């Protein structure tokens, strides 16, 4: 019974992290702003970091199943 919430959290973190990384990559490749009012390098670095951390949390949740 306890593996259900862990799998759900892993999928949620994984989907969010992957989507954030893809979105950041596309915006950076088109030289579009990633975040309004922030330097492009800082915004890309922070969103990439958030995406990687989210993916890592998803993997961590799967290891707890």
N, C-alpha and C positions, 0 to 999 in steps of 0.2 A: 504494500500500500504506500510506503514512503517513496518508492521509486517514481511514481507518477508525477509528483510535483517537481522532483529533480530533473526529470526528462523534459517537462514543460519549461522550466526555467532555462535549461540548457538550449532548447530550441529557440526560445525567445531571445536570449543573449546572442546566440549564434546568428540568427537572422538579422537582428539589429546591427551587430558588428559588421557582418558581411555587406549589408546594405549601406552602412555608413562609409565603409572603405570604397565600395564601388562608386557611390555618389561623390565622394571626395576626389577620387581618381578622375572621374569624368569632368567634374568642374575644373580641376587643375589642368587637365589636358586641353580643355577649351579656353583656358586662361580667363575663366569667369570667377567672380568672387565667391569664396567658400562661405564667408560670413560678412555681414555688413558692418562697416566701420572698423575692421581689424586688418592689419597687414596680411597680405596673401600668404606669406611664409609662415607666420604664426598660426593663422587659421588652419592651414593645411596640416601643420605639425600637430596641433592639438586635436583636430578631428581624427587624424590617423592614429594618434595615441589612444583616443577614446574607442575607436573601432577595434584596435588590437586588444585593449583591456577587456572589452566586451566579449570578443572571441575567446580570450583566455578564461574568462569566467564561465563561459559555456562549456569549455573543455573540462574545467575544474568540476562543474556540476555533474558532468557525465562520469567523471572518475568516482564520484560519491554514490553512484547507483549500486 
